[in-house]
C-alpha cells in the first residue's frame, strides 16, 4: 500500500473529512488532498505527527498486518490497580460475594437522595 493510501485509510478510519484531518495536523486541506492523490510526499515529521496523533501501529504502517491503531490501556490510578489486583486474588466465590456487596453499596450511593 502506498503512503497516500495509508493516509487516506487512517483519515477514513477516524471518520474525518480532509478539512478536519488537516486541521488536526496543522496543514491545509489541499495539502492533504495532494498527499492522498499521490501528488505530494509528506515529510517524515508530518508522518510522525500523524502516527502519534492517532496512535497508528508501527506494525500496520510497515507491514499492513495487525490492527491499524494501537490499543490503549485504560488510564488507571495506582489505587484502582491495587483494588483490581486485590479483587483478582480472591477465590471465585469471594469475588462473587464482594461484587454483590460493592454493587449494592454503589447503587445505594447512586440512588441516595440529595439533601
C-alpha positions, 0 to 999 in steps of 0.5 A: 500500500502506498503512503497516500493510501495509508493516509487516506485509510487512517483519515477514513478510519477516524471518520474525518473529512480532509478539512478536519484531518488537516486541521488536526495536523496543522496543514491545509486541506489541499495539502492533504488532498495532494498527499492522498492523490499521490501528488505530494510526499509528506515529510517524515515529521508530518508522518510522525505527527500523524502516527502519534496523533492517532496512535497508528501501529508501527506494525500496520504502517510497515507491514499492513498486518495487525490492527491499524491503531494501537490499543490503549490501556485504560488510564488507571490510578495506582489505587484502582490497580491495587483494588483490581489486583486485590479483587483478582486474588480472591477465590471465585466465590469471594469475588462473587460475594464482594461484587454483590456487596460493592454493587449494592453499596454503589447503587445505594450511593447512586440512588441516595437522595440529595439533601 
